[in-house]
């Protein structure tokens, strides 16, 4: 192999070997070695890969077993008819207690009456009071009169709210059987969620196990 070059002002053909020799003498010039390549990191052997997958599988199995146990307990709980019956009984007790409190003769109906009677009684007492000056007595009377009027309005509003709530509670009581069915539907939906979640966990474990089993066979078999 030859290459063109200038020598003594004349164009000459130079052997390629001389050109390479000249380049190797230049400081910092890279030296090309034939038949060499950059060092490559050692590849993971099939046995090492199998060992890694085996360790991961051994770690995941206890978690999967725990998920299966928890799922079984959850499904038992969500499909328990007695649990639904107990919940409706608890609801019945709560509604009954609330209904008793907001009934016509219940505790709520007495609140406004007591507050209103107190304001009226203070006004009657203050009218006969002689300890205060005329302007002081008038000021106190005006304040209690304002309180009496506002208490009357608040009592009326409380009575309206109490009656509305009482009617709603009675409606809830009359639909108790339907509510019981809704509670059971809700519980069955929870059981369905548990089953779907466990299915996903088992499929993930299956994929991991397939990889592990695939590593048992020698390459190419």
N, C-alpha and C positions, 0 to 999 in steps of 0.2 A: 504493500500500500504506500503511495506517495502523496505528497501535498505540495501545493504551490507556495513559494516563498521568495523573498528578495535577498540577494547576496551580492555585495559589491556593486549595487546599482543595477543588477541584472536579475531578471525573473528566472528562478530555478525550481526544479522539483526536489523536495526534501523527503527523505524517508519518514514514515510515520513513527518509527521507533525513536528517531532523533527528537521529534516533537514531544513525545511522551517523556523522554529523558529531561528535556528542557523544562517541562511543566513541573516535574517532580522536584526540580531544584529550586522552584519559587517558594519562598517562605509562606506558610499558611495554606498552600494549595492542597486540596484533598487528594488522597491517594486512593485509587480505585483498585480494590482487590477482586479478582475474578473468582466466581463461585462462592461468594460470601453473602449473607443476608442478616438483617437485624435479628437480635435474639428475641425469641417468642416466649411468653410465659407458658409454663407447663399447663396443659389442658387438664380439666377435672376428669379423672378416670371414671369409668362406669361403676366401679366398686365404691369409690368415694361418693358419687352421686346417690347410689343406693343407700349407703350408710346415712347420708344426710336426710333423705326422705324417710327412712326408717325411724330416725330420732324424732322427726316432726310428727309422724303418725303416732308414735308412742306417747308423745306429749298431748296430742289432741284427743285421744280415745277417752281418758278420764273425764275431760270436759264434756264430751258427747254423752257419756253415760250419765253424768249429772243432769244434763239437759233432758235426757229421756225420762229420768226419775221425776224431775220437776214438772215436766209436761204431763206425765201420767197423773200426778197429784192435782195439777190444775184442772185437767179434764174431769176428774172425779168431782172436784169441787164445783165446777161450773155446770155439771149435769145433775147435781144433787137437787131433787125436787123438794126435799125437806128444807134445804137452805132458802129456796125461793119462798116457801111457805112461811118460814121464820121471818123473812124480810117483809112480807106483806103484813104479818102480825105486828111487827115493829112499827110499820107505817100506820097501821090502824090505831095503835096506842098513841102515837104522836098526834095524829089528826084528832082523835077523841079528846086529848088533853087541850089542844088548841081550841077546839070547838067549845069546850066547856068554859074556857077563859073569855071568849068573845060572844058568848050567848047573851041574851037580854038581861039576865041576872048574874052574869059572870063578873070577874074581877075588872075587866076592861071597862065595862059599862059603869062601874062605880067610881072610876078614877075622875072623870069629868064632873060627876055629881059632887064628889067630896071637895074638889078644888073650887067649884062654883059656890057651894054652901059656905066655904071658908071665907071667900071674898065678900059675900053678902052679909055674913055675920060680923065681919070687921067693920063694914060700913055702918051697921046698926049700932055697934059699940062706940064707934068714933063720933056718931051724932050726939051721944050723951056724954062725951068726954069733956072735962073742964080743965085739964092740965095745960092745954095749949092756948096760945093766942089765937085771935080770930083768923088772921092770915095763915098761921101755921095749920090750924084745923082745916081751913079751906084747901090748902095745898095737899094735905094728906087725903082729904075726901076726894079730890080730883084724881089723885094717883090710884086710889082703891076703886073708884068708879071706872077708870080706864082698864084696870086689871079685871074687873068684873065683866065688862063688855067683851074684852079679848078672850076671857075664859069661856064665856058663853059661845062665842064663835068657834073656839078650839074644841069645845065639847060637842058641838053639832058636827064638826068635821070628823072628829073621832068616832062619833056614832055612825056616820055614813060609811067610813072605812071599815068599822067593825062589822056592820051588817053585810057589806059586800064580801068581806073575807069569810064570814060565817056561811054565806051561800055557796061560795067556792068550795069550802071544806065539805059541805053536805053533798055537793056534786061529786067530789072526789070519793066520798064514802059510797055513793050510789054506783060508782063504776069500779068498785073494788075487784070484782072478778076479771074485768078486762085488764086492769092494771097488773093483776097477778100474771096473766098471760104475757103481757109486755115484759115483765121482769124475767120470765123464763126465756123469752126470745133474746133478751139482752145477754143472759147467761150462756145460751147456746152460741151466740156470736163470739163470746169470749173464748169458748172451747174451740171454735173454728179457727180463731187467730192462733191459738196454741198449736193446733195441728199443722197449719201452714208454716209456722216458724220452725217447727221440728222437722218438717219435710225438707226445708231449705238447708238446715244443719246436716241432715243425713246425706243429702246429695253432695254437699261440699266434702263430707268425709269420704264418700264413694269416689269422687274425682281424685282425691288424694291417694286413696287405696289403689286405684287403677294405675297411677304413676308408679307406685311402689311395686306392684306386681309386674309391671312392664320392665322394671329394672332387674328382675330375677333372671330373665332370659339373657343369654350371652348376645352381644351385638351381632346382627345379621341372622339370628335364628327366628 
